[in-house]
Amino acid sequence: MEEDLDLSALSDDDLVEQMQADLYDGLADEILAGTEILLSRGWSAGRVLEDALMAGMQIVGVDFRNGILFVPEVLLAANAMKAGMVVLRPLLAETGAARTGKVVIGTVKGDIHDIGKNLAGMMLEGAGFEVIDIGINTDAEAYLAALDEHRPDILGMSALLTTTMPYMKVVIDEMVDRGIRDDYIVLVGGAPLDKEFGDAVGADAFCSDAATASETATRLVMERAGVA
Amino acid sequence: MSPEKVLVLSCGALAKEVLDVVARNRIEHIKVEFLPASLHNNPSLIPDAVEERLSRGDYDRALVGYGDCGTAGSLDAVLEKFGVERLPGSHCYEFFTTSDVFATIHEDDPRTFYLTDFLVRHFERLVWVGLGLDRHPELMEEYFRNYERVVYLSQFPSAETLTDARRCADKLKLRFEHRHVGLGALEATIVALPSLTVAKAGV
């Protein structure tokens, strides 16, 4: 029988590598333990998040994209990351580190699918965004009210159905009509979408998966701020 | 003159229904082939599988027995290359039900998980095991927290399939409804292929 690995006996580098493997295998308890060990060794919450959790989720994202991992495995990995985030989130808030930006995210009207949206939200949070998740079956009024209330950098819209994805254009058209379209970066995502669809509805970018969403969001916010 | 070679290349999940249409309508001069039904859970693999078969070119005309089926237009791009049609609509729920009726059912309550005869028969393998719920029942909440009901869109309902469908809904902890829809656009599309039926061919 395989013996339990003593995470605390590993060097920092080996522990980070082990945590990435544990994240890949969806082992929430091990991620929680590894996170606490790194923090006890003086690592900052941001460094644990970036080097262990986000780096691990990037590997998960790549293997999902390449058909090596499927939805159940990705969900287990996400749950493992959540276990680490429970510890890291308050520490990150305490340090008052500058946020990358703010995102309002929701699944469009008529659509109740939120697995992709939740994964994207988690990866965006991991990339330093404040994420305001307004849920599922979201109509244009609810999106616009959330933009008005939270003044985010980014609006993210998700859809899983070919019958609901055209609603993204309804929301963007309403933003145009109200003269606020250019105040926000608009990202769209979901299994039936592609880049052409994103262009056609007037989004700034289509994101093929959660990892791409966080990368794209970071890049576009930095471009808009004139950093990149 | 030898008859036109017509290929119907269909999702394996439609095997029983396609063969029923062919038999009942006495359609001849048609070759029916199926791709693995397991592609249902991995739609990104469907376009390549269809392209591989169509590229053999051993037919005069073909009909592909898929909807868009989550391929995000990639299947349509393949079909355009070969000049081949597919079944109308986004997925089997829609072409069994026909688009207008499906839209009404879905708008009535979008928090709906759909079953067909095939999905009832293979619920354990395709839904329960396919979503990893046999190994990780804790994922149930992740998958189904936004759903309220199961609607069984039946093709050939029987007391047994109704019992099984109801059991699927119970397993997902969702309310059960049954709508008999039959074969809808699946039958209409296959039968509409010209010069195929014995009667139309005048044989």
Boltz contact constraints between the chains, C-beta under 6 A:
constraints:
  - contact:
      token1: [A, 72]
      token2: [B, 132]
      max_distance: 6.0
  - contact:
      token1: [A, 75]
      token2: [B, 139]
      max_distance: 6.0
  - contact:
      token1: [A, 75]
      token2: [B, 142]
      max_distance: 6.0
  - contact:
      token1: [A, 110]
      token2: [B, 110]
      max_distance: 6.0
  - contact:
      token1: [A, 112]
      token2: [B, 110]
      max_distance: 6.0
  - contact:
      token1: [A, 112]
      token2: [B, 111]
      max_distance: 6.0
  - contact:
      token1: [A, 112]
      token2: [B, 146]
      max_distance: 6.0
  - contact:
      token1: [A, 136]
      token2: [B, 146]
      max_distance: 6.0
  - contact:
      token1: [A, 162]
      token2: [B, 68]
      max_distance: 6.0
  - contact:
      token1: [A, 162]
      token2: [B, 90]
      max_distance: 6.0
  - contact:
      token1: [A, 191]
      token2: [B, 70]
      max_distance: 6.0
  - contact:
      token1: [A, 192]
      token2: [B, 72]
      max_distance: 6.0
  - contact:
      token1: [A, 194]
      token2: [B, 72]
      max_distance: 6.0
